[in-house]
Structure formats: structure tokens, C-alpha cells
Amino acid sequence: MEEKQKQALKRKILQNLRDYGVIWNEKQHQVIVGDFREVQRKLAERTNLKGQKYKSKVQKYLAQPSDIDISKINPYLVTVESRDEHQRLWAYATSHWSVPVTVGYGRRIRYFVFDRQNNKLIGIVGLCDPVIGLGVRDDESIGWTKDQKTQRLYNCMTAYILGAIPPYNQVLSSKLVALTLMFPKVRKDFYQKYKDSFSVITRENKKPYLAYIDTLGAFGKSSIYNRLINWEFINYTKGQSHLHITANGSWELIRQVVQEDTFETYKFGQGPNWKMRTLRRALRELGLSEEMLSIGWQRGYYRCTLAENWQEYLLGKTNRVVWKSFNQRDLVSYWHKRWVTPRLDVLQASLESYSDQ
């Protein structure tokens, strides 16, 4: 690519950042952001709101406040399938997120969380392959070596999206959605889906025991996981991200800089590390600093372990998994007793006020 074209792309990338409230200080090699939430809101509008066009087609799955008896909320999981109806409902649900929603990468399992009392949609949860390199997980949570991670990262998944949609989000149902990941169905579905698969990294047919799930809070710590059984806050990420570039329209520009075979050789299992590496290469090619990725958006890191001996297993000290004794009924009962019953009047008022909007 000619230098003149590179300079034009560079100017356009910088303009795209400015359009979303991100300023690149060339002299100090520093990203300046006035309001992280506003940046994410604008990015979310670009990436998520397309799903709103499906509202009329998925209306039968959407609850009105009058459809909900808070004391009778009882969730069940439905696997998201490739059929059009499911894809429309998923797209509509993600349109309520205030941060950009990715499509996930590598292995994916997605669920709708429905309410048994009315068969309306409470919320959604999506699991995907974990990031290959994440310091807060590798050093502070699990404490494994590179070789141990190579062998057992296969037994971890990341919740890349999780939460309730209106009006269920008015009654602390996002906490309930987080609890559904402990339903035995999730780890059993994971086993059935991947029991005959081979790991891309090691080319081995590994036992697909889902022992560890993690996620990141959208902005620092998250109220969803705060004081929630079996969800533990570990620490914050370092604040690097690619979303302020890839979700603002610049990813299409980056593709013009990096050789096309870079995208053709992208493999399952490489995840966002591959995207970060590609961005770094493109930024260098354009004469921009890799520090552009250091946006300072520190996110809270949480883990949800499904095995009693999760750490021993992930470190390769045992090949036997001892599952935690979670069952669906007890988890739902815990949510009602701990989070709903003590504040039922407040939640009911919140639900009713939503109907006035």
C-alpha cells in the first residue's frame, strides 16, 4: 500500500475514534477518554441496535409487567439454535446491552433463559472460548504455568454476554441468569457437544469437563455478581481493549492494511488475542502506536467454578473432576430467598413503574 493511502487510512481511524469520544494524543502516545460509559453507549448503538427491528416478530416471547408474578419466577434454559426465529430473538435481546456485543469466538454455547410461569424471555447468556492470555486469570486466579494452561484451558469458558432484558431486569433477574450457569444442564450440554471434538491447540481429544467459567464486568465491578453465591471477584484487568477501534468502523479499514491471508488463517481457539495481534501489526504499519489499545478501561474479573477440585484439575494434578452439588431447584430458591423476598415490595414497585414508561 502506498504511503498516501496509509496516511488517509490513519486520518480516518483517528477521526472514527474522535467520533466516539476517544482522543489519541500523538505527542504523549496516550489515549484520552472523557467518559467511558458514553463511549461504550455510542459503540453499543452502532453494534447492537439492529436487533430492535425484530421486536414485532418476537413479541410473543416478550413479557409485559402484568405477565410477571415475581414470587413465581422460575427459569429454564433453551439452547439457541441456528433457525431464524432464534436468531431474531437473540439479536433483539442483545439490543438492550449498553456495551458492544461481540458474536463470541471459537466454541460457543448460547442460551435463552425463559420463565416457566409464562414462557416469556427473562434474559440470555452466551459462553465462548476464553482469552488465551489474561494475566488476572492466569496469575491471580488459577496460578498455572504455560504448559498447564495449554492442557486445561480447554476446560474453561467465558461468559461474553449475560443478563436480563426488560422488564425482568427491573427485579434483579440478571443475578438469576448468572445462577443458571451452575445448572447441571450447562456442564452436561458442554460435555455432549464437545465429547467427540479435538482441541485445535494440542490436536487432542480432551475430556470436555467444564470446570471453570469466567466473565468481565462491563465497568469495573458488576452489581450482577456482587455477593452472589459461587461468583468471586478476583481483580481488575489491565485496561487494554480493541473494542473502541474494532466496533467503531475501523476494523474494515484495518483489513486494508494487513495481508488478506492473515484473516484466512484465523483459526478457532485464537480468540481476541489474534485480533489484538492483528491490530498491533496494522497500527505499526500505519505509524500509530500500540498504546492506542491501552484505553484504561479496567474491567472486574469474576470466576464461577463448577468443580470442588477445580484448581487441582486445571493444574493437571488430577484427571478426576469432583462436581459441586448444585441443582436447579436450590439455586432458584436461593435467589428468591436471598434477593427477592426481602425486597419484594421495592421490586414490585420497580416492575409496575416500568409499565408506565
C-alpha positions in Angstrom: 0.0 0.0 0.0 1.3 3.5 -0.9 2.2 5.9 1.8 -0.5 8.3 0.7 -3.2 5.6 1.2 -1.8 4.8 4.6 -2.0 8.4 5.7 -5.6 8.6 4.5 -6.5 5.5 6.5 -4.6 6.8 9.6 -6.6 10.0 9.5 -9.9 8.1 9.1 -9.1 5.8 12.0 -8.3 8.8 14.2 -11.5 10.5 13.1 -13.5 7.4 14.0 -12.1 7.5 17.5 -12.9 11.1 17.9 -16.5 10.4 16.7 -16.9 8.1 19.7 -15.3 10.4 22.3 -11.8 8.9 22.1 -8.8 11.2 21.5 -5.3 10.0 20.6 -2.6 12.2 21.9 0.2 11.7 19.4 2.9 13.5 21.4 2.3 11.6 24.7 1.3 8.4 23.0 -1.8 8.2 25.2 -5.5 7.6 24.7 -7.7 10.2 26.4 -11.3 9.3 27.2 -13.6 11.7 28.9 -16.5 9.3 29.7 -16.1 5.6 29.3 -19.8 4.9 29.6 -20.6 7.4 26.9 -18.0 5.9 24.6 -19.5 2.4 25.2 -23.0 3.6 24.8 -22.2 5.1 21.3 -20.4 1.9 20.3 -23.3 -0.2 21.5 -25.7 1.9 19.4 -23.7 1.1 16.4 -23.3 -2.6 17.0 -26.4 -3.7 19.0 -29.5 -1.7 18.0 -30.0 -3.5 14.7 -31.9 -6.1 16.7 -34.7 -3.7 17.5 -36.1 -4.2 14.1 -37.2 -7.7 15.1 -39.3 -6.7 18.1 -42.6 -7.2 16.3 -41.6 -10.7 15.1 -40.5 -11.9 18.6 -43.3 -10.1 20.6 -44.8 -13.4 21.8 -41.7 -14.1 23.8 -41.6 -10.7 25.5 -43.2 -10.1 28.9 -45.3 -7.2 30.0 -45.1 -6.3 33.7 -48.6 -7.7 34.2 -47.3 -11.1 32.9 -44.9 -11.5 35.8 -45.6 -12.7 39.3 -42.2 -12.0 40.9 -42.7 -14.7 43.5 -43.3 -17.3 40.8 -40.3 -16.6 38.5 -38.8 -20.0 37.6 -36.2 -20.1 34.9 -35.4 -22.8 32.4 -32.7 -22.9 29.7 -33.3 -23.3 26.0 -30.3 -23.7 23.7 -30.1 -21.1 20.9 -30.3 -22.8 17.6 -29.4 -21.6 14.1 -33.1 -21.2 13.0 -34.3 -17.7 12.0 -36.7 -17.3 14.9 -33.9 -17.9 17.5 -31.5 -15.7 15.7 -34.0 -12.8 15.6 -34.8 -13.2 19.3 -31.1 -13.3 20.2 -30.5 -10.2 18.1 -33.4 -8.4 19.8 -32.3 -9.3 23.3 -28.7 -8.1 22.7 -30.0 -4.7 21.5 -30.6 -3.9 25.2 -26.9 -4.1 26.1 -25.2 -0.8 26.8 -21.8 -2.1 25.7 -20.9 -3.5 22.3 -21.8 -7.2 22.0 -19.5 -9.4 20.1 -20.5 -12.7 18.4 -18.2 -14.7 20.5 -15.4 -16.9 19.1 -14.3 -20.5 18.9 -16.6 -22.8 20.8 -19.9 -21.3 21.6 -22.9 -22.3 23.6 -25.8 -19.8 23.9 -28.9 -20.0 26.0 -32.2 -18.2 26.3 -33.5 -18.1 29.9 -37.3 -18.4 29.9 -39.7 -18.1 32.8 -41.8 -21.3 33.3 -44.8 -19.3 34.6 -45.4 -17.6 31.3 -42.8 -18.9 28.8 -41.5 -15.3 28.4 -37.9 -14.4 27.9 -36.0 -13.5 31.2 -32.6 -13.0 29.6 -29.7 -14.6 27.7 -26.3 -16.0 28.4 -23.5 -16.8 25.9 -20.3 -18.8 26.5 -17.3 -18.8 24.3 -13.7 -19.8 24.2 -11.6 -17.9 26.8 -8.9 -15.4 26.0 -5.6 -17.3 25.7 -3.6 -14.8 27.6 -5.2 -13.0 30.6 -2.9 -12.1 33.5 -5.6 -11.7 36.1 -6.9 -15.2 35.4 -3.6 -16.9 34.8 -1.6 -15.4 37.6 -4.1 -14.4 40.3 -7.0 -16.8 39.9 -5.7 -20.1 38.6 -1.9 -19.8 39.0 -0.9 -22.2 36.3 2.1 -22.5 34.1 2.1 -22.1 30.3 2.1 -25.9 29.9 -0.7 -26.4 32.4 -2.7 -23.8 30.6 -2.1 -25.4 27.2 -3.5 -28.7 28.6 -6.5 -27.4 30.6 -7.7 -24.1 29.1 -10.0 -26.3 27.1 -11.9 -26.9 30.3 -12.7 -23.2 30.8 -15.3 -20.9 29.1 -16.0 -17.2 29.2 -19.5 -15.7 29.6 -19.2 -13.0 27.0 -22.8 -11.9 27.4 -25.1 -12.4 30.4 -28.1 -10.6 31.8 -31.8 -10.0 31.9 -33.9 -8.0 29.4 -36.8 -5.6 30.3 -38.9 -5.9 32.2 -37.2 -8.7 34.1 -34.1 -6.6 34.6 -36.2 -4.5 37.0 -36.4 -7.4 39.5 -32.8 -8.5 39.9 -33.2 -11.2 37.3 -29.7 -10.7 35.9 -28.5 -12.3 39.2 -30.8 -15.2 38.4 -29.4 -15.5 34.9 -25.9 -15.7 36.4 -27.0 -18.6 38.6 -28.3 -20.6 35.7 -24.7 -21.2 34.6 -24.5 -23.5 37.7 -27.4 -25.6 36.5 -26.1 -29.1 35.8 -27.5 -28.8 32.3 -24.8 -26.4 31.3 -21.8 -28.6 32.0 -23.7 -31.7 30.7 -24.5 -29.8 27.4 -20.9 -28.8 27.1 -19.8 -32.4 27.5 -22.3 -33.7 24.9 -21.4 -31.0 22.4 -17.6 -31.4 22.6 -17.0 -35.0 23.6 -16.0 -36.0 20.1 -14.1 -32.8 19.3 -10.3 -32.3 19.1 -8.5 -29.4 20.7 -7.2 -27.0 18.0 -4.2 -26.1 20.1 -3.0 -29.6 21.0 -4.9 -31.7 18.5 -6.0 -34.0 21.3 -9.5 -35.4 22.0 -9.7 -34.0 25.5 -12.4 -34.7 28.1 -14.8 -31.7 27.9 -15.3 -31.2 31.6 -16.5 -27.6 32.1 -14.8 -26.8 35.4 -14.4 -23.0 35.3 -16.4 -20.1 33.9 -15.3 -16.5 34.0 -16.5 -13.1 32.9 -15.7 -9.4 33.0 -17.8 -6.7 34.4 -18.8 -4.0 31.9 -17.4 -1.1 34.0 -15.2 -2.1 36.9 -17.1 -4.3 39.3 -20.5 -5.5 38.4 -23.6 -5.4 40.6 -24.8 -8.7 38.9 -22.1 -10.8 40.6 -21.8 -8.8 43.8 -22.4 -11.1 46.9 -23.8 -13.8 44.6 -23.2 -17.3 45.6 -20.2 -19.0 43.9 -19.3 -15.9 41.9 -15.9 -14.5 43.1 -14.3 -11.2 42.2 -10.6 -11.6 41.7 -9.2 -8.3 40.4 -9.2 -5.8 37.6 -7.9 -6.2 34.0 -5.0 -4.0 32.9 -7.3 -1.8 30.8 -6.3 -2.9 27.2 -9.1 -3.3 24.7 -9.7 -3.4 21.0 -13.5 -2.6 21.0 -13.0 1.2 20.8 -11.4 0.5 17.4 -13.0 -2.6 16.0 -16.6 -1.6 16.9 -16.4 2.0 15.5 -16.0 1.0 11.9 -12.2 0.9 11.8 -11.9 -2.9 11.6 -12.9 -2.6 7.9 -10.0 -0.1 7.4 -7.6 -2.4 9.3 -8.4 -5.1 6.8 -6.9 -3.0 4.0 -3.6 -2.7 5.8 -3.0 -6.3 6.9 -2.5 -9.0 4.3 -5.7 -10.9 3.5 -4.2 -14.3 4.4 -4.0 -13.1 8.0 -7.8 -13.3 8.1 -7.9 -16.5 6.1 -5.6 -18.2 8.5 -7.5 -17.1 11.6 -8.3 -20.3 13.5 -10.8 -21.4 16.1 -9.2 -21.1 19.5 -7.1 -17.9 18.8 -9.9 -15.6 20.1 -9.3 -11.9 20.7 -5.6 -12.4 21.2 -5.5 -12.9 17.4 -7.5 -9.7 16.9 -5.2 -7.7 19.3 -2.1 -9.1 17.4 -3.6 -8.1 14.1 -4.4 -4.6 15.4 -0.9 -4.1 16.7 0.5 -5.1 13.3 -1.8 -2.8 11.5 -1.1 0.1 13.8 2.6 -0.3 13.4 2.1 -0.4 9.6 0.2 2.9 9.8 2.8 4.6 12.0 0.5 4.5 15.0 1.4 3.3 18.5 0.3 0.1 20.1 -0.5 2.2 23.1 -3.7 3.1 21.3 -5.0 -0.2 22.7 -4.3 0.9 26.3 -7.6 2.7 26.8 -7.6 2.3 30.6 -11.0 0.5 30.6 -10.4 -1.7 33.6 -13.0 -4.4 34.0 -13.7 -6.5 37.0 -12.7 -10.2 36.6 -15.0 -12.8 38.1 -14.9 -16.6 38.3 -17.6 -19.2 38.7 -16.1 -22.7 39.5 -18.2 -25.8 38.9 -15.9 -28.4 40.5 -14.9 -28.8 44.1 -11.3 -29.6 42.9 -11.3 -27.1 40.0 -7.8 -25.7 40.7 -6.3 -29.2 41.2 -7.9 -30.3 38.0 -6.8 -27.2 36.0 -3.3 -27.5 37.2 -3.2 -31.1 35.9 -2.7 -32.7 39.4 -5.7 -34.9 38.9 -7.8 -36.2 35.9 -10.9 -36.7 38.0 -13.4 -34.0 38.5 -15.5 -33.7 41.7 -18.5 -31.6 40.7 -20.1 -29.1 43.1 -23.5 -30.3 44.2 -25.6 -27.6 42.6 -29.1 -28.3 41.5 -31.6 -26.0 39.7 -34.3 -26.0 42.3 -31.9 -25.0 45.2 -30.3 -22.2 43.1 -33.7 -20.7 42.2 -34.8 -21.0 45.8 -31.7 -19.2 46.9 -32.3 -16.4 44.5 -35.9 -15.9 45.8 -34.9 -16.1 49.5 -31.7 -14.0 49.3 -32.6 -11.4 46.7 -36.4 -11.3 46.1 -38.4 -11.9 49.3 -36.6 -9.3 51.5 -37.2 -6.6 49.0 -40.4 -7.8 47.2 -42.3 -4.5 47.7 -39.5 -2.5 46.2 -39.1 -4.8 43.3 -42.9 -4.9 42.7 -42.9 -1.1 42.6 -40.0 -1.0 40.2 -41.8 -3.5 37.9 -45.0 -1.5 38.0 -43.2 1.8 37.3 -41.7 0.2 34.2 -45.1 -0.3 32.8 -45.6 3.5 32.9 -42.7 4.2 30.6 
